[in-house]
Structures are given as structure tokens and as C-alpha cells.
């Protein structure tokens, strides 16, 4: 049985407003223990791209609402966000996204 066949993949792309200083990829959560992991990596694109792989099929509008709210609050630019989900609630998704964003440097962090 191919587990990837039962997973839904979603992609969201937002115009970035908050450039960041250079950073190493940030991983929060663990799929096995909290049903969700979020990876934020630098991207050469000036946008915020969010890719979601989830076992909860058919919840695209809810995912869109959660990631739009995240982007409205943080406005990240130049990042690629990957979310691996095994059925986390929207509140847990928001929490993990906020935890990852809180670990990111601001553009001012790179100035002397």
C-alpha cells in the first residue's frame, strides 16, 4: 500500500512583506508526537510559499483560512514553509506555525 496515495497536497503562495536575515531551517513539532511538523526554510523567492501534506482530505478551505491568518499576522518574505500533518486541529497548526515564526530572525538582526 502506498501511503502517499492517501495524502492530500495543498499549496499556498503569498506576497511577502517581512524580509528576514539569513537563517538556518527551523523545524518545530514531530508528526509522531503532536500530529504535525512545520519546517521553515529560506527561499530565493521573495514570497511566502506554503506546502502542506496532510492525511485529512477535504479540508482545503480550513487549511487556507489557517495559513491566510498566519500570513496576515507574520507577513513573511523569502520563505518556504512545509507542513506534514497527520490530523492536527487548526489550533495546533496555528500554534506550531507561530512557534516556528518566533524562532526566525528579523531583518534588523543582520545589521551591526
Secondary structure by P-SEA (a helix, b strand, c coil): ccccccbbbbbbbbbccbbbcccccccccccccccbbbbbbbbcccbbbbbbbcccccaaaaaaaaaaaaaaacccccbbbbbbbccccaaaaaaaaaaaaaaccccccccc
